């Protein structure tokens, strides 16, 4: 067996980006794959480890995206790789609902243990965040015998038919793909940068608006679930004001509504807690996880109160590939890595470096309207200087500069003006500071 050594954790450019080999391969991509597929950086990746991506031209690129918050424990993390190799040599598939295996059970046991709440919990495993959200909605409706689902402005929950209905942004996620699933109701999301007032005022105003809409336009007795991202991802890393999530959870409990936390992007140490709701000690009835759960292998989970999860009839849940043994093995490697390397604390350390650096840049560059986020999940919102008008042109220029200089960053935001940072939580301080230096240069170049 060929032993592949880890890449040096340094940025290195040997060609322009994209290089000649990537350009040639990208022609093949264009010929072979649907034009409906996007692309953040125009390179072809050959290898990756921790926070470095190596393209086929030999360029080493700093990864500040983690595959959209997936490789929290680093790319090809040793414990993940070892467990997957061991599992692939044992067996690759039986379907858990046909012939069960321990890996699936062990992942569910771990999810039940580490998610918020001391009550009895149970879990199911599926393939993706969107599939997990769909199952959470399905289970909530079955348990409550209600149909309405409340979601929020700026939300993102997936690209399937139901999750497109749950998602707020039209382009590129929904445009032309309707009709969408019914009984989805959207309410205001407190977006402090664009709202007037202090945190307490915004919280009070938004809760009053939301509860009024629910009671007068939907009927609280018709609502099966309130579904929310504790920090909104694709919407622009919008962080709710203090007190908002606890008040929303309390309202749900008082009205027999299932409170579902979509922790697909925020979960598994990303925000400096194992789960983002822990920041204000919110305990959801159900929690949806994916992305960071399995180090890059497709896996997602729904974890909830046992009585809710058991309310579905036998064989009402499941799927051929859900909880695939290789993905479960990877997840167990992720759990081990999170604990052994104390990555919750590491995420807070990374968050301090990010926030201090980004706020220093904000003081220099008036194009940065706001710095926000928690832990290793931070963003800058770019505006026309002196205003709050979204500046998409500046965002595009910053991203292009960073890419050309070997730093992969991602974008976000309802208004397409947010640069987001999701580095692997194992990134070294030196590598992160190098990447932030390139970002500084990008902002200066504007």
C-alpha positions as CSV (number, residue, x, y, z in Angstrom):
1,X,0.0,0.0,0.0
2,X,1.3,3.5,-0.9
3,X,1.9,5.7,2.1
4,X,0.9,9.3,1.4
5,X,2.6,11.8,3.6
6,X,0.9,14.9,4.9
7,X,1.4,18.1,3.1
8,X,3.5,20.9,4.6
9,X,1.2,23.5,6.2
10,X,2.4,26.4,4.1
11,X,1.1,28.5,1.2
12,X,3.1,27.9,-2.0
13,X,2.5,29.2,-5.5
14,X,4.4,27.6,-8.4
15,X,2.1,28.8,-11.2
16,X,-0.6,31.4,-11.7
17,X,-4.0,30.3,-10.3
18,X,-5.4,28.6,-12.3
19,X,-2.3,26.9,-13.6
20,X,-2.0,25.2,-17.0
21,X,-3.0,21.7,-15.8
22,X,-6.0,23.0,-14.0
23,X,-7.1,25.0,-17.0
24,X,-6.9,21.9,-19.2
25,X,-8.8,19.8,-16.7
26,X,-11.4,22.6,-16.3
27,X,-12.2,22.3,-20.0
28,X,-13.0,18.6,-19.4
29,X,-15.1,19.7,-16.5
30,X,-17.1,22.0,-18.7
31,X,-17.6,19.3,-21.3
32,X,-18.5,16.5,-18.9
33,X,-20.5,18.2,-16.1
34,X,-23.7,20.2,-15.9
35,X,-23.5,23.9,-16.4
36,X,-25.7,24.2,-13.3
37,X,-22.8,23.3,-11.0
38,X,-21.0,26.3,-9.5
39,X,-17.3,26.6,-8.6
40,X,-15.7,28.7,-5.9
41,X,-12.0,28.5,-7.1
42,X,-10.9,27.5,-10.6
43,X,-8.4,24.7,-9.7
44,X,-8.4,20.9,-9.7
45,X,-7.4,19.5,-6.3
46,X,-5.0,16.5,-6.2
47,X,-4.5,16.1,-2.5
48,X,-5.3,17.8,0.8
49,X,-4.3,17.6,4.4
50,X,-5.4,19.7,7.4
51,X,-5.8,23.2,6.0
52,X,-3.8,22.9,2.8
53,X,-5.2,22.0,-0.7
54,X,-2.7,20.9,-3.3
55,X,-3.8,21.4,-6.9
56,X,-2.5,19.4,-9.9
57,X,-0.1,22.2,-10.8
58,X,1.6,21.9,-7.5
59,X,0.2,25.0,-5.8
60,X,-0.5,24.8,-2.1
61,X,-3.6,26.8,-1.2
62,X,-4.8,27.8,2.3
63,X,-8.3,26.4,2.8
64,X,-10.5,28.9,4.7
65,X,-13.7,27.1,3.6
66,X,-13.3,23.5,4.9
67,X,-15.5,22.3,2.1
68,X,-18.2,24.5,3.4
69,X,-17.6,23.7,7.1
70,X,-17.1,20.0,6.6
71,X,-13.4,19.2,7.4
72,X,-13.5,20.7,10.9
73,X,-10.9,18.2,12.1
74,X,-8.7,18.8,9.0
75,X,-8.7,17.1,5.6
76,X,-7.6,13.5,5.8
77,X,-7.4,13.6,9.6
78,X,-5.4,10.5,10.7
79,X,-8.0,9.0,13.0
80,X,-10.7,9.4,10.3
81,X,-8.5,7.8,7.7
82,X,-7.4,4.9,9.9
83,X,-11.0,4.1,10.8
84,X,-12.2,4.3,7.2
85,X,-9.5,2.0,6.0
86,X,-10.3,-0.5,8.7
87,X,-14.0,-0.4,7.8
88,X,-13.6,-0.6,4.0
89,X,-11.6,-3.8,4.5
90,X,-14.3,-5.2,6.7
91,X,-17.4,-4.4,4.7
92,X,-18.8,-1.5,2.7
93,X,-22.6,-1.8,2.9
94,X,-25.5,-3.9,4.2
95,X,-28.1,-1.2,4.7
96,X,-28.8,-0.6,8.4
97,X,-32.5,-1.4,8.1
98,X,-31.7,-4.7,6.5
99,X,-28.7,-6.0,8.5
100,X,-27.6,-3.6,11.3
101,X,-24.0,-3.0,12.3
102,X,-22.4,-1.4,15.4
103,X,-20.9,1.7,13.7
104,X,-24.4,3.2,13.1
105,X,-25.4,2.4,16.7
106,X,-22.2,3.9,18.1
107,X,-22.6,7.1,16.2
108,X,-26.2,7.5,17.4
109,X,-25.1,6.8,21.0
110,X,-22.5,9.5,20.7
111,X,-25.0,12.0,19.2
112,X,-27.4,11.3,22.0
113,X,-24.7,11.9,24.5
114,X,-23.1,15.1,23.2
115,X,-26.2,17.0,22.0
116,X,-27.8,19.4,24.5
117,X,-30.3,18.1,26.9
118,X,-30.3,15.6,29.8
119,X,-33.5,13.8,28.7
120,X,-33.6,10.5,26.9
121,X,-32.7,11.0,23.2
122,X,-32.6,8.9,20.1
123,X,-31.2,9.4,16.6
124,X,-31.4,8.4,13.0
125,X,-28.7,8.8,10.3
126,X,-29.1,9.9,6.7
127,X,-26.9,11.1,3.9
128,X,-27.0,14.9,3.8
129,X,-28.1,18.0,5.7
130,X,-31.1,18.5,3.4
131,X,-32.2,14.9,4.0
132,X,-31.8,15.3,7.7
133,X,-33.9,18.5,7.7
134,X,-36.6,16.7,5.7
135,X,-36.7,13.9,8.2
136,X,-36.8,16.3,11.1
137,X,-39.9,18.0,9.6
138,X,-41.5,14.7,8.8
139,X,-41.0,13.4,12.4
140,X,-42.3,16.7,13.9
141,X,-45.4,16.6,11.8
142,X,-46.1,13.0,12.7
143,X,-45.6,13.6,16.4
144,X,-47.6,16.8,16.7
145,X,-50.3,15.9,14.1
146,X,-49.9,19.4,12.8
147,X,-48.7,20.6,9.4
148,X,-47.3,24.2,9.5
149,X,-43.5,24.8,9.7
150,X,-42.1,28.2,10.7
151,X,-38.8,29.3,9.1
152,X,-36.9,32.5,8.9
153,X,-35.8,35.2,6.5
154,X,-32.2,34.7,5.2
155,X,-32.4,30.9,6.1
156,X,-30.8,28.1,4.1
157,X,-31.9,24.5,4.7
158,X,-31.1,22.7,1.4
159,X,-31.8,22.1,-2.2
160,X,-34.5,19.4,-2.3
161,X,-38.1,20.4,-3.0
162,X,-39.1,20.7,0.7
163,X,-35.8,22.3,1.8
164,X,-36.0,24.8,-1.1
165,X,-39.4,25.8,0.3
166,X,-37.7,26.2,3.7
167,X,-34.8,28.2,2.2
168,X,-35.3,31.9,1.9
169,X,-33.0,33.1,-1.0
170,X,-34.4,32.8,-4.5
171,X,-31.3,33.0,-6.6
172,X,-29.5,30.6,-7.1
173,X,-31.3,28.1,-4.9
174,X,-34.9,28.3,-5.9
175,X,-35.3,30.3,-9.1
176,X,-37.3,28.3,-11.7
177,X,-37.5,25.1,-9.6
178,X,-41.1,25.5,-8.2
179,X,-43.8,24.7,-7.3
180,X,-42.6,24.2,-3.7
181,X,-44.0,22.2,-0.8
182,X,-46.9,23.9,1.1
183,X,-47.5,24.8,4.7
184,X,-44.2,26.7,5.1
185,X,-44.4,30.1,6.7
186,X,-41.5,32.6,6.8
187,X,-41.1,35.1,9.7
188,X,-38.6,37.9,10.3
189,X,-35.0,37.2,11.4
190,X,-33.4,39.8,13.6
191,X,-30.4,41.0,11.5
192,X,-28.8,43.4,13.9
193,X,-26.6,45.2,11.3
194,X,-29.7,46.2,9.3
195,X,-32.1,46.7,12.2
196,X,-32.5,49.7,14.4
197,X,-31.9,49.5,18.2
198,X,-29.7,47.8,20.7
199,X,-29.7,44.0,21.2
200,X,-32.4,43.9,23.8
201,X,-34.7,46.1,21.7
202,X,-34.1,44.1,18.6
203,X,-34.8,40.8,20.5
204,X,-38.1,42.1,22.0
205,X,-39.3,43.6,18.7
206,X,-38.5,40.5,16.7
207,X,-40.1,38.1,19.1
208,X,-43.3,40.3,19.2
209,X,-43.4,40.3,15.3
210,X,-42.8,36.6,15.1
211,X,-45.3,35.5,17.7
212,X,-47.9,38.0,16.3
213,X,-47.5,36.5,12.8
214,X,-47.7,32.9,14.1
215,X,-50.8,33.6,16.2
216,X,-52.7,35.8,13.7
217,X,-51.7,34.4,10.4
218,X,-51.0,30.7,11.1
219,X,-52.4,29.8,14.4
220,X,-50.0,28.4,17.0
221,X,-52.1,25.3,17.3
222,X,-51.3,24.5,13.7
223,X,-47.5,24.8,14.0
224,X,-45.6,21.5,14.1
225,X,-42.2,23.0,14.3
226,X,-40.0,26.1,14.4
227,X,-36.9,25.5,12.4
228,X,-33.9,27.8,12.8
229,X,-30.1,27.9,12.2
230,X,-28.6,29.2,15.5
231,X,-26.2,31.2,13.3
232,X,-27.4,31.5,9.7
233,X,-24.9,30.1,7.2
234,X,-25.7,30.9,3.6
235,X,-27.7,33.9,4.7
236,X,-24.5,35.6,5.8
237,X,-23.4,34.3,9.2
238,X,-26.2,36.3,10.8
239,X,-25.9,36.0,14.6
240,X,-29.2,36.4,16.5
241,X,-29.2,39.0,19.2
242,X,-28.7,37.9,22.8
243,X,-31.9,36.4,24.3
244,X,-33.6,35.7,20.9
245,X,-33.1,32.0,20.7
246,X,-34.1,31.3,24.4
247,X,-37.3,33.4,23.9
248,X,-38.1,31.6,20.7
249,X,-37.5,28.2,22.4
250,X,-39.7,29.2,25.4
251,X,-42.5,30.2,23.1
252,X,-42.3,26.9,21.2
253,X,-42.5,24.9,24.4
254,X,-45.4,26.9,25.7
255,X,-47.4,26.2,22.6
256,X,-46.6,22.5,22.0
257,X,-44.3,23.4,19.0
258,X,-41.2,21.3,18.3
259,X,-38.1,23.5,18.4
260,X,-35.6,22.3,15.8
261,X,-32.0,23.6,15.6
262,X,-30.4,23.2,12.2
263,X,-26.8,22.8,13.2
264,X,-25.6,21.5,9.9
265,X,-23.0,24.3,9.5
266,X,-22.6,25.4,13.1
267,X,-22.1,21.9,14.7
268,X,-19.1,20.0,16.0
269,X,-17.0,22.6,17.6
270,X,-17.3,25.1,14.8
271,X,-18.5,28.0,16.9
272,X,-16.5,27.4,20.0
273,X,-19.1,25.1,21.5
274,X,-19.8,21.6,20.4
275,X,-23.2,23.1,19.2
276,X,-24.0,26.7,18.7
277,X,-27.2,26.6,20.8
278,X,-25.0,26.0,23.8
279,X,-23.9,29.6,23.7
280,X,-27.2,30.5,25.5
281,X,-28.0,27.2,27.0
282,X,-30.8,26.5,24.6
283,X,-32.0,22.9,24.5
284,X,-33.8,22.1,21.3
285,X,-36.4,19.3,21.0
286,X,-34.6,18.1,17.9
287,X,-31.2,18.9,16.4
288,X,-30.1,18.4,12.8
289,X,-26.4,17.7,12.1
290,X,-24.3,17.0,9.0
291,X,-21.2,18.6,7.4
292,X,-18.6,18.4,10.2
293,X,-19.9,15.1,11.5
294,X,-17.8,12.7,9.3
295,X,-14.7,14.5,8.0
296,X,-15.9,14.7,4.4
297,X,-17.9,11.5,4.0
298,X,-21.6,11.9,3.4
299,X,-23.5,11.6,6.7
300,X,-26.1,13.5,8.6
301,X,-28.2,12.9,11.7
302,X,-31.5,13.8,13.4
303,X,-31.4,13.6,17.2
304,X,-34.3,14.4,19.4
305,X,-36.4,13.6,22.4
306,X,-37.0,9.8,22.5
307,X,-40.8,10.2,22.6
308,X,-40.7,12.3,19.4
309,X,-38.2,10.1,17.6
310,X,-40.2,6.9,18.6
311,X,-43.5,8.4,17.5
312,X,-43.0,7.2,13.9
313,X,-44.3,3.8,12.9
314,X,-41.8,1.0,12.1
315,X,-40.2,1.5,8.7
316,X,-41.5,5.0,8.5
317,X,-37.8,6.2,8.6
318,X,-34.8,4.9,6.8
319,X,-33.1,4.8,3.4
320,X,-30.7,2.6,1.5
321,X,-27.5,4.5,2.2
322,X,-28.3,6.3,5.4
323,X,-25.6,5.7,8.0
324,X,-23.3,4.0,5.6
325,X,-20.7,2.0,7.5
326,X,-17.7,3.9,6.0
327,X,-19.3,7.3,6.9
328,X,-20.1,6.0,10.4
329,X,-16.4,4.9,10.8
330,X,-15.3,8.4,9.7
331,X,-17.7,10.0,12.2
332,X,-16.3,8.0,15.1
333,X,-12.8,9.2,14.0
334,X,-14.1,12.8,14.0
335,X,-15.5,12.4,17.6
336,X,-12.2,11.0,18.8
337,X,-10.3,13.9,17.2
338,X,-12.6,16.6,18.6
339,X,-12.0,15.2,22.1
340,X,-8.3,14.2,21.8
341,X,-7.2,17.6,20.3
342,X,-9.6,19.7,22.4
343,X,-11.0,21.4,19.3
344,X,-13.8,23.3,21.1
345,X,-11.1,25.3,22.9
346,X,-9.1,25.5,19.6
347,X,-12.1,27.0,17.8
348,X,-12.3,29.7,20.4
349,X,-8.6,30.4,20.0
350,X,-9.0,30.6,16.2
351,X,-12.0,32.9,16.7
352,X,-10.0,35.4,18.7
353,X,-7.3,35.5,16.0
354,X,-10.0,36.0,13.3
355,X,-12.0,38.5,15.2
356,X,-9.0,40.6,16.3
357,X,-7.6,40.6,12.8
358,X,-10.9,41.3,11.0
359,X,-11.7,44.2,13.4
360,X,-8.3,45.7,12.9
361,X,-9.0,45.6,9.1
362,X,-12.5,47.1,9.7
363,X,-10.8,50.1,11.4
364,X,-8.6,50.6,8.3
365,X,-11.1,49.8,5.6
366,X,-14.5,51.5,5.6
367,X,-15.7,48.9,3.1
368,X,-16.2,46.5,6.0
369,X,-19.6,47.3,7.5
370,X,-19.6,44.6,10.2
371,X,-17.5,41.7,11.6
372,X,-19.6,39.0,13.1
373,X,-19.6,35.3,14.0
374,X,-18.4,33.0,16.8
375,X,-15.4,30.8,17.1
376,X,-14.0,29.5,13.8
377,X,-17.1,30.8,12.0
378,X,-16.6,34.5,11.2
379,X,-17.6,36.8,8.4
380,X,-17.3,40.4,7.1
381,X,-20.1,42.2,5.4
382,X,-18.9,44.6,2.7
383,X,-20.7,47.8,2.0
384,X,-20.4,51.0,0.1
385,X,-18.2,53.1,2.4
386,X,-20.2,55.2,4.9
387,X,-23.4,53.3,4.2
388,X,-25.1,49.9,4.7
389,X,-25.6,49.4,1.0
390,X,-24.4,46.0,0.0
391,X,-21.1,46.0,-2.0
392,X,-21.1,42.9,-4.2
393,X,-18.4,44.3,-6.4
394,X,-16.0,44.6,-3.5
395,X,-16.8,41.1,-2.4
396,X,-16.0,39.7,-5.8
397,X,-12.7,41.6,-6.0
398,X,-11.6,40.5,-2.6
399,X,-12.3,36.8,-3.4
400,X,-10.5,37.0,-6.7
401,X,-7.4,38.6,-5.1
402,X,-7.3,36.0,-2.3
403,X,-7.7,33.1,-4.8
404,X,-5.0,34.4,-7.1
405,X,-2.7,34.5,-4.1
406,X,-3.4,31.0,-2.8
407,X,-6.1,31.6,-0.3
408,X,-9.6,30.0,-0.7
409,X,-12.4,32.0,0.9
410,X,-16.1,31.5,0.5
411,X,-18.9,34.0,0.0
412,X,-22.4,34.2,1.5
413,X,-25.3,36.6,2.2
414,X,-28.8,37.3,1.0
415,X,-27.3,40.5,-0.6
416,X,-24.2,38.7,-2.0
417,X,-21.8,40.9,-0.1
418,X,-20.4,38.7,2.7
419,X,-17.0,37.0,2.8
420,X,-17.1,34.0,5.3
421,X,-14.3,32.2,7.0
422,X,-14.6,28.5,8.0
423,X,-11.0,27.3,8.4
424,X,-10.3,23.8,9.6
425,X,-10.2,24.0,13.4
426,X,-6.7,22.4,13.2
427,X,-5.2,25.2,11.2
428,X,-2.0,26.5,12.6
429,X,-1.8,30.1,13.9
430,X,1.0,30.8,11.4
431,X,-1.0,29.6,8.4
432,X,-4.2,31.5,9.5
433,X,-2.2,34.7,10.0
434,X,-0.6,34.3,6.5
435,X,-4.1,33.9,5.0
436,X,-5.4,37.0,6.9
437,X,-2.3,38.9,5.6
438,X,-3.5,38.1,2.0
439,X,-7.0,39.2,2.9
440,X,-5.6,42.5,4.2
441,X,-3.8,43.0,0.9
442,X,-7.0,42.2,-0.9
443,X,-8.9,44.9,1.0
444,X,-6.1,47.4,0.5
445,X,-6.2,46.7,-3.3
446,X,-9.7,48.0,-3.5
